[in-house]
Amino acid sequence: MVLIHTEVPEELAGHGVGGRLVRASLDRAAREGLTIVPLCPFARRWLGATTPTRSEASRWTGRLLAATACQQACGSSGGVR
């Protein structure tokens, strides 16, 4: 699952809605056995600033592909090589 963009209405900005969207995406990817590729700058910042619960960490561990690895694989255009 590639997280390419996270956006919420301006009136909801700063209320944790974007983080809940990222968390829900990570949980869904984990349930479906998918690798998570966080290309979205917000998702990458959120992941770097968030300490997952023990349960989340066990579900997400091994599922996150570093954004730099994906960018190298996909190239600057974002398309698959």
CORZILIN-V729735 format. One line per field, one symbol per residue. ss: DSSP state (h for helix, s for strand, l for the rest). phi: phi as a letter, one per 40 degrees, with the letter a starting at -180 (. if undefined). Layout:
ss: ???
phi: ???
This chain:
ss: lssllllllhhhllllhhhhhhhhhhhhhhhllllsssllhhhhhhhhhllllhhhhhhhlllsslhhhhhhhhlllllll
phi: .bcbababddcccgbgcdccccdcccccdcccgccbbcccdcccccccbbcccdccdcccdgbccddcccccccgccgccc
